[in-house]
Every structure is written in structure tokens, then in C-alpha cells.
Amino acid sequence: MSRHVIEALGCARIVVENGKVVEVGEPRIRVCPLFLKVRGITEINQEIIRKNIEFRIQDFGMCTPDRQMRMRDFLSYGISELIGMAIAEKMVDAAVMVCEGTGTVVVSDPELAQGIGGRVSGIVETSPIEEIIETVGKDHVFDPTTADIDQVRGAELAFTLGYRRIAVTIAKAEDAIELRRQFGQRVAIFAVHTSGMSAEDANALFDVCDIITACASMHVRAVARDRALYQVGNKVPVYAASLWGEMLLKSRVKLLGRPNITSPDDPPRPLF
């Protein structure tokens, strides 16, 4: 059975089995400025979440063998857009990301990085989908038999494949700490899915990460006021926590060629 557990719209737990939505949890976020802007969703509830996930399944084959894998930039300062740009501009050689159907995977194609991270986020658990594994390359999947998620082991795989400097997405502070301890400056660490993070973990992210997205995290936003070197985005802020991260964000601003407006006019509600 194909089974995938994600935390998506509203940070709700969603289970998709064999291409069908079988479980939708209660959302912890009721208003998301990104979904308000992109989809016109004024209030997130379980029915809205179900319809959105069913739309994704029909539209690009999320969690199915029909998954469309490549994608152009969608957001100005999304993490996948930043990683795709970093690969395209040779700031990193590849990225260790998480995709449904593969688990931890190493990608070096900017459009593949965007197609993976720009369409689905917050993957908690997944199972192998052979068609997706074939698209990204079996040798680039950490464990194609189980589709396990392990970003530290994924970084090891990337270096074994011959990549010299890599980006890695993480959702746990302990993973970020271990990546920096093992690999030093050979990794660029991108913290994602930070909603609900503790104050201790938020501070730890700023100790070791390069890029951190605020999501709906009250603690990341609070720590960022004192520790962020640079910020982009006016819906969901993205912070530079290192000089390399600052260079990356400023390169993105220059590439887009428009003012960097950083005053959040309507943050997610509630923050937690």
C-alpha cells in the first residue's frame, strides 16, 4: 500500500493512501497569508484542506505514480526557489531534500528541486513510489526500498556521489546541529517547517543554519529580531543566519530586480 503522511495546509496531519485522502486532522493555523494570496483561502478548516490536497493529487499527481516532478519558480523567496537558484548559480552542487515516494533524495537539477520542494512540504512519512524513484534516479535516493527520511545520511550519500558542497533541508534542530558538526562548511543548511518549534530549538537554528523560514513559529520570529543578518519576504519571512545565507538572499533580491519589502502585513494566525 502506498501511504504518505504530511503536515500541509494549516499544519494539519494528512494521510494519503493509494492516491486517496483518508485522514485530515484539525489545523493548527487558521489563516495563512500565502494561501490567502495564491488560493484565496480566507480561513483554513478540514474541508478546505481536503479539497486542496485532492486538487494537488489531481493537478500534478501528488503521492501517486503520475507525479509531475519539474517546476518553474512559483514564489519569490520560497526555500525551493532559493535552493534552485543556488544550484543554478553554482553556489552549491546539489541539494538533499525530501520528496513523497522517495524520502530523502539528492538532486542537482534546479527545476527538479523546485518541483519537489515547491509542491509538497512537511513530509512526515512516505513509502516508495517506483516511478518517482526512477525519475530522480535510484542511486540518488537514500533508501529506495523504504523511502526513509534521514537528512544526515542523505548528506553522506551526496558526498559519496561526488558532490563537493550541498544544500540540505532540515525540520529538526538536532539534524542541523549534527550536519554542521559532521560536515562543517561543506553544507548549506536550510531550516523549513519551523511552526511549533521551541525557543531552545529556534536559537539552535540560528547557531548552525544558513537560511531559516519563519513559517508560523513565534519563537523563530522572536529570535530573528536579534539574530537574523538579513530578511526577505513580506508574507512569511525568510532569514539569513550566516554570511553565506545573507549573500544568497541578496543575490535573490538582485535577480528578482524589485524592492525587498520585509514588513509582514498579515502573518499566519495563530503563531505557535
C-alpha positions as CSV (number, residue, x, y, z in Angstrom):
1,M,0.0,0.0,0.0
2,S,1.2,3.5,-0.8
3,R,0.9,5.6,2.3
4,H,2.1,9.2,2.9
5,V,1.8,11.4,6.0
6,I,2.3,15.1,5.6
7,E,1.8,18.3,7.6
8,A,0.5,20.7,5.0
9,L,-2.1,23.5,4.8
10,G,-2.8,24.7,8.3
11,C,-0.1,22.4,9.7
12,A,-2.7,19.7,9.9
13,R,-1.8,16.0,9.7
14,I,-3.0,14.5,6.5
15,V,-2.8,10.9,5.4
16,V,-2.9,9.9,1.7
17,E,-3.2,6.2,0.9
18,N,-3.2,4.8,-2.7
19,G,-3.9,8.3,-4.1
20,K,-6.9,9.0,-1.8
21,V,-7.1,11.3,1.2
22,V,-8.1,9.1,4.1
23,E,-7.4,11.3,7.1
24,V,-7.4,15.1,7.7
25,G,-6.5,16.4,11.2
26,E,-7.5,19.6,12.8
27,P,-5.5,22.6,11.5
28,R,-3.3,24.5,14.0
29,I,-3.1,27.5,11.7
30,R,-6.4,29.2,10.7
31,V,-5.1,31.9,8.4
32,C,-2.0,31.6,6.1
33,P,-1.1,34.7,4.1
34,L,0.4,32.6,1.3
35,F,-2.7,30.5,0.7
36,L,-4.8,33.7,1.0
37,K,-2.8,35.3,-1.7
38,V,-2.4,32.2,-4.0
39,R,-5.7,30.4,-3.5
40,G,-7.9,32.9,-1.9
41,I,-8.4,30.8,1.2
42,T,-9.6,33.1,4.0
43,E,-10.0,30.5,6.7
44,I,-8.4,27.1,6.9
45,N,-10.6,24.2,8.0
46,Q,-10.6,20.4,7.5
47,E,-12.9,20.6,4.4
48,I,-10.7,23.3,2.8
49,I,-7.6,21.1,3.5
50,R,-9.2,18.0,2.0
51,K,-10.2,19.9,-1.2
52,N,-6.7,21.4,-1.5
53,I,-4.9,18.0,-1.2
54,E,-7.4,16.4,-3.6
55,F,-6.6,19.2,-6.0
56,R,-2.9,18.6,-5.7
57,I,-3.4,14.9,-6.4
58,Q,-5.5,15.6,-9.5
59,D,-3.4,18.6,-10.7
60,F,0.2,17.2,-10.5
61,G,-0.2,13.7,-9.2
62,M,1.0,14.3,-5.6
63,C,1.6,11.0,-3.8
64,T,1.0,9.0,-7.0
65,P,3.0,7.4,-9.8
66,D,1.8,10.2,-12.1
67,R,3.7,12.9,-10.0
68,Q,4.9,15.8,-12.2
69,M,8.5,16.4,-10.9
70,R,9.8,19.5,-12.6
71,M,8.5,23.0,-12.0
72,R,9.5,26.6,-12.6
73,D,9.8,29.2,-9.8
74,F,6.5,29.9,-8.1
75,L,7.3,32.1,-5.1
76,S,9.8,35.0,-4.8
77,Y,11.5,33.7,-1.7
78,G,10.4,30.1,-1.2
79,I,13.0,27.7,0.1
80,S,12.9,25.5,-3.1
81,E,13.3,28.6,-5.2
82,L,16.3,29.7,-3.2
83,I,17.8,26.2,-3.5
84,G,17.1,26.0,-7.2
85,M,18.9,29.3,-7.7
86,A,21.8,28.2,-5.5
87,I,22.2,25.1,-7.8
88,A,21.8,27.1,-11.0
89,E,24.3,29.7,-9.9
90,K,26.9,27.1,-8.8
91,M,26.7,28.2,-5.1
92,V,26.1,24.5,-4.3
93,D,26.4,21.4,-6.4
94,A,23.3,19.6,-5.2
95,A,20.6,19.5,-2.6
96,V,19.4,16.9,-0.1
97,M,15.6,17.2,0.1
98,V,12.6,15.2,1.0
99,C,10.0,14.0,-1.6
100,E,7.0,11.9,-1.3
101,G,7.6,8.5,-2.8
102,T,11.4,8.7,-2.3
103,G,12.0,10.0,1.2
104,T,15.5,11.7,1.4
105,V,16.8,12.3,-2.1
106,V,19.8,14.1,-3.7
107,V,19.0,16.4,-6.6
108,S,21.2,18.6,-8.8
109,D,18.6,19.9,-11.3
110,P,17.1,23.3,-10.3
111,E,13.7,22.5,-11.8
112,L,13.7,19.2,-10.0
113,A,14.5,20.8,-6.7
114,Q,11.7,23.3,-7.3
115,G,9.2,20.6,-8.4
116,I,10.0,18.6,-5.2
117,G,10.0,21.4,-2.6
118,G,7.7,23.9,-4.2
119,R,4.7,21.5,-4.5
120,V,4.8,19.5,-1.2
121,S,6.2,20.4,2.2
122,G,6.1,18.9,5.7
123,I,6.5,15.2,4.7
124,V,6.5,13.2,7.9
125,E,6.4,9.7,6.5
126,T,6.3,8.2,3.0
127,S,6.6,5.0,1.1
128,P,8.3,4.1,-2.1
129,I,6.8,5.0,-5.5
130,E,8.9,3.4,-8.2
131,E,8.0,5.9,-10.9
132,I,9.2,8.8,-8.8
133,I,12.3,7.0,-7.7
134,E,13.1,6.3,-11.4
135,T,12.7,10.0,-12.3
136,V,15.1,11.2,-9.6
137,G,17.5,8.3,-10.1
138,K,17.6,5.3,-7.8
139,D,21.2,5.9,-6.8
140,H,20.3,9.4,-5.6
141,V,17.6,8.1,-3.1
142,F,18.9,7.4,0.4
143,D,16.8,4.2,0.8
144,P,14.7,3.3,-2.3
145,T,13.4,0.2,-0.6
146,T,11.8,2.1,2.4
147,A,11.8,5.8,1.4
148,D,13.1,6.6,4.8
149,I,13.7,10.3,5.8
150,D,17.2,10.9,7.1
151,Q,18.8,14.1,6.1
152,V,22.2,13.5,7.8
153,R,22.6,10.1,6.0
154,G,21.3,11.9,2.8
155,A,24.2,14.3,3.1
156,E,26.6,11.4,3.4
157,L,25.1,9.9,0.2
158,A,25.6,13.3,-1.6
159,F,29.2,13.4,-0.8
160,T,29.6,9.7,-1.7
161,L,28.2,10.6,-5.1
162,G,31.0,13.2,-5.6
163,Y,29.2,16.5,-4.8
164,R,31.5,18.9,-3.0
165,R,29.2,21.4,-1.4
166,I,25.5,20.7,-0.9
167,A,22.3,22.3,0.4
168,V,20.3,20.3,3.0
169,T,16.8,21.0,4.1
170,I,16.0,20.1,7.8
171,A,13.0,20.4,10.0
172,K,14.7,19.4,13.3
173,A,17.3,21.4,15.1
174,E,19.2,18.2,16.1
175,D,19.7,17.4,12.4
176,A,21.0,20.8,11.7
177,I,23.5,20.6,14.6
178,E,24.7,17.1,13.5
179,L,25.1,18.2,9.9
180,R,27.3,21.2,10.9
181,R,29.3,19.0,13.3
182,Q,30.0,16.3,10.7
183,F,30.4,18.4,7.5
184,G,31.3,21.9,8.6
185,Q,31.0,24.5,5.8
186,R,30.6,21.9,3.1
187,V,26.8,22.0,3.8
188,A,24.4,24.9,3.5
189,I,21.6,24.3,5.9
190,F,18.0,25.4,5.2
191,A,15.6,25.1,8.1
192,V,12.0,24.5,6.9
193,H,8.6,23.7,8.6
194,T,9.5,25.5,11.8
195,S,6.0,26.0,13.1
196,G,5.6,24.9,16.7
197,M,9.4,24.9,17.4
198,S,10.6,25.5,20.9
199,A,12.6,28.6,21.9
200,E,15.6,26.5,22.5
201,D,15.5,24.9,19.1
202,A,14.9,28.3,17.4
203,N,18.1,29.6,19.0
204,A,19.9,26.4,17.9
205,L,18.9,27.0,14.3
206,F,20.4,30.5,14.4
207,D,23.6,28.9,15.7
208,V,24.2,26.5,12.8
209,C,21.8,27.2,9.9
210,D,22.3,29.4,6.9
211,I,18.7,30.0,5.9
212,I,15.6,29.8,8.2
213,T,12.0,30.2,7.2
214,A,9.7,31.7,9.8
215,C,6.5,29.7,8.9
216,A,4.1,30.2,11.8
217,S,6.8,30.0,14.5
218,M,6.5,32.6,17.3
219,H,9.9,31.6,18.6
220,V,11.8,31.8,15.3
221,R,10.4,35.2,14.7
222,A,11.3,36.4,18.2
223,V,14.9,35.1,17.9
224,A,15.2,36.5,14.4
225,R,14.7,40.1,15.7
226,D,18.1,39.9,17.4
227,R,20.0,37.3,15.4
228,A,18.9,37.5,11.7
229,L,21.5,39.1,9.5
230,Y,19.1,39.7,6.7
231,Q,15.4,39.1,5.9
232,V,13.3,38.8,2.8
233,G,9.6,38.3,2.2
234,N,6.6,40.2,3.5
235,K,4.2,37.2,3.9
236,V,6.3,34.5,5.6
237,P,9.7,35.9,6.4
238,V,12.9,34.1,5.4
239,Y,16.0,34.9,7.4
240,A,19.7,34.7,6.8
241,A,21.5,33.2,9.8
242,S,25.0,33.2,8.3
243,L,27.1,35.4,5.9
244,W,26.6,32.8,3.2
245,G,22.9,32.9,3.8
246,E,22.9,36.7,3.6
247,M,24.8,36.5,0.2
248,L,22.2,34.0,-1.1
249,L,19.2,36.2,-0.1
250,K,20.8,39.4,-1.5
251,S,21.5,37.5,-4.7
252,R,17.9,36.5,-5.0
253,V,16.7,40.1,-4.4
254,K,19.1,41.2,-7.2
255,L,17.9,38.5,-9.5
256,L,14.2,39.4,-9.0
257,G,15.0,43.1,-9.6
258,R,12.4,44.6,-7.3
259,P,12.4,46.1,-3.8
260,N,12.7,43.8,-0.9
261,I,9.7,44.6,1.3
262,T,10.1,43.0,4.7
263,S,7.2,44.3,6.8
264,P,4.8,41.4,7.4
265,D,1.3,42.9,6.7
266,D,-0.6,39.8,7.8
267,P,1.3,37.0,9.5
268,P,-0.1,33.4,9.9
269,R,-2.6,33.1,12.7
270,P,-2.2,31.9,15.3
271,L,1.6,31.8,15.7
272,F,2.8,28.9,17.9
